[in-house]
Amino acid sequence: MRRALRVVGEESSPDPDDALDPAAVLAAVAGGDLDAFGRLYDDLAPLVFGVARRVVRDPSRAEEVTQEVFTEMWRQAARFDPSRGSVRTWVLTIAHRRAVDTVRSTQASRAREEHAARREPTDVAGPEDAVVTASEHEGVRRCLDSLTPLQSQAVRLAYYQGFTYPEVAELLGRPLPTVKSRMRDGLIRLRDCLEVQDGA
């Protein structure tokens, strides 16, 4: 039986788990509480697996991604910042990133094998290209940071992590019309910011 988490000095209630929010459970995980980790795993593993399978398509790979996500959650629990979103958003964002990385790694491996088989020379970007790319990425990051927290979260989830508008609304715990409105405003501000940078 899983050990229930309780606040020291308080009387036990019939169902103490109901009184605890995910952030409190994750804080216990950060302190090395395996029971708390088990509770979060039970609560979030189906969602994590669903996100991973939607991206990687292969159930066995999705299971591997799920295990990697919870390994990372265990190691990084102390770095969770509740001011930047919910535990669920944080974990599912990790899941999506891990799944995308898995797909990219598989594609890159396949591409390397194909290149090796054909023995064709590949184009390598020069240092000038690397500098331009790094500068562009830094400019986008600065503009994203200039948005409101909700605008920035919505844009990052939808356009950089591939979530649909309804999924973004669910992850952020906001009504879909609100998310669409904030995302539209955020994209306008992002465009204006990038235009100013390009003209500088």
C-alpha positions in Angstrom: 0.0 0.0 0.0 1.3 3.4 -0.9 2.3 5.6 2.0 0.1 8.7 2.3 1.8 12.1 2.5 0.8 14.1 5.6 1.6 17.5 6.9 3.6 17.1 10.1 1.6 17.9 13.2 -1.9 17.7 11.5 -4.5 15.1 12.3 -5.0 12.4 9.7 -8.1 12.7 7.6 -10.0 9.8 6.0 -8.5 10.6 2.6 -5.4 12.7 3.0 -4.4 12.4 -0.6 -7.4 14.5 -1.7 -6.0 17.4 0.3 -2.7 17.5 -1.5 -2.1 19.3 -4.7 0.4 18.0 -7.3 2.9 20.7 -6.5 3.1 19.5 -2.9 3.5 15.9 -4.0 6.3 17.0 -6.4 8.0 18.9 -3.6 8.0 15.6 -1.7 9.5 13.9 -4.7 12.2 16.5 -4.7 13.0 15.4 -1.1 13.4 11.8 -2.2 9.9 10.5 -1.3 9.4 7.3 -3.4 5.7 7.1 -2.4 5.1 10.6 -3.7 6.9 9.6 -6.9 4.6 6.6 -7.3 1.5 8.7 -6.8 2.5 11.1 -9.6 3.5 8.2 -11.8 0.1 6.6 -11.3 -1.7 9.9 -12.0 0.3 11.2 -15.0 1.8 8.1 -16.7 -1.3 7.5 -18.9 -1.2 11.2 -20.1 2.5 11.0 -20.7 2.2 7.8 -22.7 -0.6 9.4 -24.7 1.5 12.4 -25.6 4.5 10.2 -26.5 2.6 7.8 -28.6 0.9 10.6 -30.5 4.4 11.9 -31.5 6.5 8.7 -31.9 3.6 6.5 -33.1 5.3 3.3 -31.9 3.9 2.0 -28.6 7.2 0.4 -27.5 9.1 3.6 -28.2 6.3 5.6 -26.4 6.9 3.3 -23.3 10.6 4.1 -23.4 9.9 7.8 -23.6 7.5 7.5 -20.7 10.2 5.9 -18.5 12.7 8.6 -19.6 10.2 11.4 -18.7 9.7 10.1 -15.2 13.4 9.5 -14.7 13.9 13.2 -15.6 11.0 14.2 -13.3 12.7 12.4 -10.4 16.0 14.1 -11.1 14.7 17.6 -11.8 11.8 17.8 -9.3 13.6 20.4 -7.2 13.8 22.7 -10.3 10.0 22.9 -10.8 8.8 26.5 -10.6 5.0 26.6 -9.8 4.9 30.3 -11.0 5.5 29.1 -14.6 2.7 26.6 -14.8 1.2 23.5 -13.2 3.0 20.2 -12.5 0.9 18.6 -15.3 2.0 21.2 -17.8 5.6 20.8 -16.8 5.6 17.0 -17.0 3.7 16.9 -20.4 6.0 19.5 -21.8 9.0 17.2 -20.8 7.1 14.3 -22.5 6.5 16.2 -25.7 10.2 17.4 -25.8 11.5 13.9 -25.2 9.2 12.4 -27.8 10.2 14.9 -30.4 13.9 14.3 -29.6 13.3 10.6 -30.1 11.8 11.1 -33.5 14.6 13.5 -34.5 17.2 11.1 -33.3 15.6 8.2 -35.3 15.4 10.4 -38.4 19.0 11.6 -38.0 20.2 8.0 -37.6 18.3 6.9 -40.7 19.6 9.8 -42.7 23.2 9.0 -41.7 22.7 5.4 -42.8 21.3 6.5 -46.1 24.2 9.0 -46.7 26.7 6.3 -45.8 25.1 3.8 -48.2 25.2 6.3 -51.0 28.6 7.7 -50.0 27.6 11.2 -51.1 29.3 14.2 -49.7 27.1 16.3 -47.4 26.9 20.0 -47.1 28.3 21.4 -43.9 27.2 24.8 -42.6 30.0 27.3 -42.3 30.8 29.4 -39.2 29.0 32.4 -40.7 25.8 30.3 -40.9 26.1 29.2 -37.3 26.5 32.8 -36.1 23.4 33.9 -38.0 21.3 31.0 -36.8 22.4 31.6 -33.1 21.6 35.3 -33.5 18.1 34.6 -34.9 17.3 32.2 -32.1 18.5 34.7 -29.5 16.3 37.4 -31.1 13.2 35.1 -31.0 13.9 34.2 -27.3 14.1 37.8 -26.3 10.9 38.6 -28.1 9.1 35.6 -26.5 10.3 36.8 -23.1 8.7 40.2 -23.7 5.3 38.7 -23.9 3.0 38.2 -21.0 3.4 34.8 -19.2 0.2 33.4 -20.7 1.0 34.7 -24.2 4.5 33.2 -24.0 3.3 29.9 -22.7 0.6 29.6 -25.3 2.9 30.5 -28.2 5.7 28.1 -27.0 3.3 25.2 -26.6 1.5 25.7 -29.9 4.2 26.8 -32.2 7.4 25.3 -30.7 6.1 22.1 -29.1 3.3 21.2 -31.5 0.3 21.1 -29.2 -3.1 22.0 -30.7 -5.1 25.0 -29.4 -7.5 22.7 -27.4 -4.5 20.9 -25.9 -2.9 24.2 -25.0 -6.1 25.3 -23.3 -6.2 22.1 -21.3 -2.5 22.2 -20.4 -2.8 25.9 -19.2 -6.2 25.3 -17.5 -7.8 28.2 -19.4 -10.9 28.5 -21.6 -10.2 27.9 -25.3 -11.4 31.3 -26.4 -9.1 33.0 -23.9 -6.1 30.9 -25.2 -6.9 31.8 -28.8 -7.2 35.5 -28.0 -4.0 35.6 -25.9 -2.1 33.6 -28.6 -3.3 36.0 -31.3 -2.2 39.0 -29.3 1.1 37.3 -28.5 1.8 36.5 -32.2 1.1 40.1 -33.1 3.5 41.4 -30.4 6.1 38.7 -31.4 5.9 39.8 -35.1 6.3 43.5 -34.2 9.2 42.8 -31.9 11.0 40.7 -34.6 10.4 43.4 -37.2 12.0 46.0 -34.9 15.0 43.7 -34.4 15.3 43.2 -38.2 15.3 46.9 -38.8 17.9 47.6 -36.1 
